[in-house]
Structure formats: structure tokens, C-alpha cells
Amino acid sequence: MRRFSGRLVIAAAFVAGLVASGGSAAIAATVSSSVGDLGVHSGFHYYNRAEALNTSDAGYTTTWVSGTKNAATGWIGSEGRLFTSSGALCRTSGMKYADGPAVSLTIPAVKGSCAAGYFYSYGKSATWNGNGYGYYYTFRTPNIYMS
């Protein structure tokens, strides 16, 4: 008598579930962009990154400074932006600035009423340079399905 491994049985059950559900499976996932190095401004080294999560149906932008020293109030800005896979802007948070001393600032753009489909996050960051703000885009994330 031949024995089947537990993994084979689980894989077969997963495939059967896919067939029964019409070929789609809801899998919680997060996709992230590469980290962007924004350089040194007013004594702080700034970085940014975009993320998209299908568990919250949102795209996030995080801007941060290296180390543990807080940047002054308003020196860090982030704008969450979520796009459809075809490049249409679905939602933006608008630029938000840290309302107190901060090491990082993460801002979401929630999908809201945009139709289900594939999306990516492509955010924007602001850094204080002593005379005004410099604005920098994140790298974009891979596409992720949001219902």
C-alpha cells in the first residue's frame, strides 16, 4: 500500500478549492517597493518606501530618517497614492506632514470605492531642506489584487 505525504493531500485540497471557487484564492499579502535613499537634508538622512496591502485594501507611503533622533515637527511628509494596474490614480491621501517630532511617517491611501482589481502603490515624500521642501517619489510596488 502506498502512503501519501500530508503535503500532497494539502496541495490536492488547495487545487480542488481553487477549481470549486472558480480559480481564485484570497491570500493575505503585502508588496513593497525598493527603499529610496533621499540623501541628507538639514542634518538628517532620509529614506522612503511604498507598500500595498490587500488585507486593508490600501497603499502606504513611509518616509523616515536614519537613527533614533527625531526630525523636527513638519520636516517629514508622506503622501499615500494607490493606482490601478493600468496606471489610473485610484486614491491619494494628499501630502501629510508629521505633527510632532518624528523618526518616520506612514500615510495610507485606502482603495475605497475603486472597483476590485490589481493595484500598486507609488507614493511621494517631502523632506525639509532648510529653505523649503524637496519632493521625492517612491519606487512603485508590484501589482497586488484587492477586492
WOKA-V290102 format. One record per residue. N is the residue number from 1. PSI is psi as a letter, one per 20 degrees, with the letter a starting at -180 (none if undefined). OMEGA is omega in radians with two decimals (* if undefined). BURIAL is 1 if it has 16 or more other ideal C-beta (glycine too) atoms within 10 Angstrom, else 0. Layout:
BEGIN
N/PSI/OMEGA/BURIAL ; N/PSI/OMEGA/BURIAL
END
This chain:
BEGIN
1/p/-3.10/0 ; 2/p/3.13/0 ; 3/q/3.10/0 ; 4/q/3.11/0 ; 5/q/3.11/0 ; 6/h/-3.13/0 ; 7/h/3.13/0 ; 8/g/3.13/0 ; 9/g/3.11/0 ; 10/g/3.13/0 ; 11/g/3.13/0 ; 12/h/3.11/0 ; 13/h/3.12/0 ; 14/g/3.13/0 ; 15/g/3.11/0 ; 16/h/3.09/0 ; 17/h/3.10/0 ; 18/g/-3.14/0 ; 19/g/-3.12/0 ; 20/h/-3.10/0 ; 21/j/3.14/0 ; 22/j/3.02/0 ; 23/j/3.12/0 ; 24/q/3.10/0 ; 25/p/3.10/0 ; 26/o/-3.14/0 ; 27/p/3.11/0 ; 28/p/-3.08/0 ; 29/q/3.02/0 ; 30/p/3.01/0 ; 31/q/-3.08/1 ; 32/q/3.02/1 ; 33/r/2.95/1 ; 34/q/3.09/0 ; 35/p/3.07/0 ; 36/p/3.08/1 ; 37/o/-3.05/0 ; 38/i/3.09/1 ; 39/a/-3.10/0 ; 40/p/3.12/0 ; 41/p/3.13/1 ; 42/k/3.06/0 ; 43/j/3.12/0 ; 44/p/3.06/1 ; 45/o/-3.04/0 ; 46/q/3.09/1 ; 47/r/3.02/1 ; 48/r/3.12/1 ; 49/q/3.04/1 ; 50/q/3.05/1 ; 51/q/3.01/1 ; 52/p/-3.12/1 ; 53/p/3.11/1 ; 54/i/3.08/1 ; 55/h/3.10/0 ; 56/j/-3.11/0 ; 57/l/-3.09/1 ; 58/q/2.97/1 ; 59/q/-3.09/1 ; 60/q/2.99/1 ; 61/p/3.08/1 ; 62/p/3.03/1 ; 63/p/-3.13/1 ; 64/r/3.07/1 ; 65/q/3.14/1 ; 66/q/3.12/0 ; 67/a/-3.07/0 ; 68/i/3.13/0 ; 69/p/-3.14/0 ; 70/p/2.93/1 ; 71/q/-3.09/1 ; 72/r/3.10/0 ; 73/p/3.08/0 ; 74/i/-3.10/0 ; 75/i/3.13/1 ; 76/p/3.07/1 ; 77/q/3.08/1 ; 78/q/3.05/1 ; 79/o/3.06/1 ; 80/p/3.12/1 ; 81/p/-3.12/1 ; 82/p/-3.08/1 ; 83/q/2.98/1 ; 84/r/-3.12/1 ; 85/h/3.10/0 ; 86/i/3.06/0 ; 87/j/3.12/0 ; 88/p/3.10/0 ; 89/p/3.11/0 ; 90/g/-3.05/1 ; 91/q/3.01/1 ; 92/q/3.11/1 ; 93/i/-2.92/1 ; 94/q/-3.12/0 ; 95/p/3.09/1 ; 96/q/-3.11/1 ; 97/q/3.12/1 ; 98/p/-3.09/1 ; 99/j/3.06/0 ; 100/r/3.08/0 ; 101/p/-3.03/0 ; 102/q/3.00/1 ; 103/h/-3.13/0 ; 104/r/3.10/0 ; 105/o/3.11/1 ; 106/p/-3.10/0 ; 107/p/3.13/1 ; 108/q/2.90/1 ; 109/o/-3.04/1 ; 110/p/-3.08/1 ; 111/g/3.10/1 ; 112/c/-3.02/0 ; 113/j/3.09/0 ; 114/q/-3.10/1 ; 115/q/3.09/0 ; 116/q/3.11/0 ; 117/a/-3.14/0 ; 118/p/-3.07/0 ; 119/r/2.96/1 ; 120/q/3.10/1 ; 121/p/-3.13/1 ; 122/n/-2.96/1 ; 123/a/-3.11/1 ; 124/q/-3.14/1 ; 125/q/3.06/1 ; 126/p/3.08/1 ; 127/q/3.11/1 ; 128/p/-3.11/1 ; 129/j/3.13/0 ; 130/h/3.14/0 ; 131/i/-3.08/0 ; 132/a/-3.11/0 ; 133/q/2.91/1 ; 134/q/-3.11/0 ; 135/p/-3.03/0 ; 136/p/3.06/1 ; 137/q/3.00/1 ; 138/r/2.85/1 ; 139/q/-3.14/0 ; 140/q/3.10/1 ; 141/r/2.92/1 ; 142/r/3.08/0 ; 143/q/3.09/1 ; 144/q/-3.12/1 ; 145/p/3.05/0 ; 146/p/-3.06/1 ; 147/none/*/0
END
